[in-house]
Amino acid sequence: MFNDLIQESPLVGIEPIIASSSSGMSGRFQLTERPFMTLLTLRGDGAMFHAAVERVLGVALPTASGERAVAGERVAIWMGPDEWLIQSTQDMAADLERGFREALGSQHYAVVDVSSGYTVIDIEGANVRAVLASGCPLDLHPRAFVEGQCAQTHFFKAGITLCRNGDDRFQVIVRRSFAEYGCLMLLDAAQPYLV
């Protein structure tokens, strides 16, 4: 009996398209998937909740729209007044979930591992804002969407969480079911910058 779990990127079917498109874009636009990242949805409220979560994460939860807090490989993204998306580049969903459950005890909260339901795409380059602006309604000017800021929005018909990671660097968190569509739309929007 074969019991090994095999993870497969939601973009596995279009890897050749990504590779051929990305090779000609270099510094103008680059797209890299970061599959299998730890993603947890965390919900709760109150001073005791915030204190317990901070002990587990090593950083206080952000408390305002658009904010995120970073502690090493862990990121907490504000999704609503009582909801956060916890992200880690390390495979630690089970450890984080267990840590939250132990720290929060009988408090009213929810923690759900949503890692397999999303993928993360890093995009960067001199034309990254123009590519995003083709299908995203946010004002992406550096004064309006500052470094470190995150927002729930859409790119064409795909709902996304968009985070600005640097001058010309963004991260797109997209549901697995929309990942291929979102990636193809990003590559299509980048085509004018290949010439």
N, C-alpha and C positions, 0 to 999 in steps of 0.2 A: 504494500500500500504506500502511495506517495503522499507525504504530508507536508512537504516544503511549500511555503507560500511564495508565489512568484508575483512581484510587483511589476506593473507595466505602466509606463507613462501614457497619459491620454493623448500625447502627441506622437506616439510611436508610428502611426500611419502616415505622418507627413514629415518624418525626419529627413528624407532626401530633399524635400522642398525647402525646409529650413536651412539645410547645409548649403544647397546651391544658391539660395537667395542671400544668405548671410556672407558668403565668400566675397561677393562684390561690393558689400556695403561698408566694410571696414569702419572708419571713424565717423561716418555720416549717420549710420544706424546699425545697431547690433542687437540681436535678440538671443537670449539664452534661457532655456527652461531650467528650473531648479525643482525637479520632481521630488516627491516623497518627503517634503519638509513637514515637521511637526506643526499641526494647527489644531488648537483647541478653542472652542467657544466657551466663555466663562460668563456667568450671570450672577448677580447678587448686589447687595447694597448695605450700607451702614458702616460705622467706624470699625466694628469688630471684623467685618468681612474684609475691608480694605487692609487692616493691620495683618490679618492672617495671610492674605494673598501676597502682601509685601514680603513677609517672612519666607514664603516659598520661592517667589520670583527673584528676590534681591533688589527690587525696585518698586516704588509706589505706582499704582495704576494711574494712567492719565485720567483727568476728570473733565476735560472739555473737548468739544467737537474738533476733529482734525488732529488731535494730539496722539503721540505715541511715546512710549518709554522704553529705553533700551538698557539691558543689563547683560553684557557679554554677548552670548549667542541667543539670548531670549529677548523677544520684543512683545510688548503689550500695545495693541492698537485699539483706540476708543471707537466703539461701534454704535454706542447709544448710552443714555444716562445710567444704565445698569448692565451693559454688555460690552465685552472686550474680546478681541481675537488675540490669542496667545500663540506666538510663532517661535520656532527654534530651528536652527540649521542642524541640530543634533537629533538623533532618533530617541526622543525622550518623552513621547506622549504618555506612555504608561506610568513613568516615574512622576511626571508633572501631575497627571490626573490623581494618582495615589497621594501625592504630597498635598494637593488641594483638599482632597477628601479628609485626610487626617487633620490638617490645620483648621478646616472649617467645621468639622464635627457635625453638630446638630443644627447649625445655622441654616437658614433658607437660602439655597444657592443651586446652581446647575453648572456642571462641567461636562462637555461632550467632545470626544475626539472626532474631529471632522477632517483629519489629514487625508484620507482616501477620497474625499469628495471635492478636493480643490487641487490646483497646481499653481506654482509660482513662476512667473516669467519676468526676468530682468531685461530691461531695454535701456539702451544708452546710445549716445552719439550726438553730433552737432545738430541733427535734424529731428531729434526725438520729440520735441514739443510740437512741431509741425505734423508729424505722423500721428501723434495722439489727438491733436486738435481736429483732425479730419473726421473723427467719430466720437469725440468726447466733448460734452458741453461745458466742462470746467474752464475757468480762466487759468491757464497754466503759466502765465508770466511769473518770473521769479519773485516779484513783489507780492503777487496775489496768492501763489501756491508755493510756500517757502520750503526750504530744505527741512526734512523731518515730518512734514505734514502728510496726512492720509485722508482720503475721502472715499465714501461709497458713491459710485457713479455708474456710468455705462460706457462701453466702447461699441458703437453701432448698436447691435441688439443684445450684446452680452453684458450682464451685470458684473461689475468688477469692484475691487477695492484697489485704489491707486495710491501709492506712496512715493514721495519724492526723496530719493536717497543721496542726491548730490546735484551739482550744476546741470549736468546733462544725463542724469541717471534716474530712472523710475523703476518701481516694482509693481507688477500687475498680479493680483491674486484673483483667480477666476475659477468658477465651478468647473469640475471635470467635464460635465456635459457640454459646456460652451468653450472649452479650451482650444479645440481644433479650430472652430469657427473664429474665435478671437485672435488666435495666432495667424491664421490665413488673412484676416482683415488687416492686422498690423503689417504683415509683409506686403500686402497689396497697397496699402497706404504709403509704404516706404519706397515703392517702385520709382516714383518721379525723382528720387534723390540718388538713383543709381547712375544717372547720366552725367 
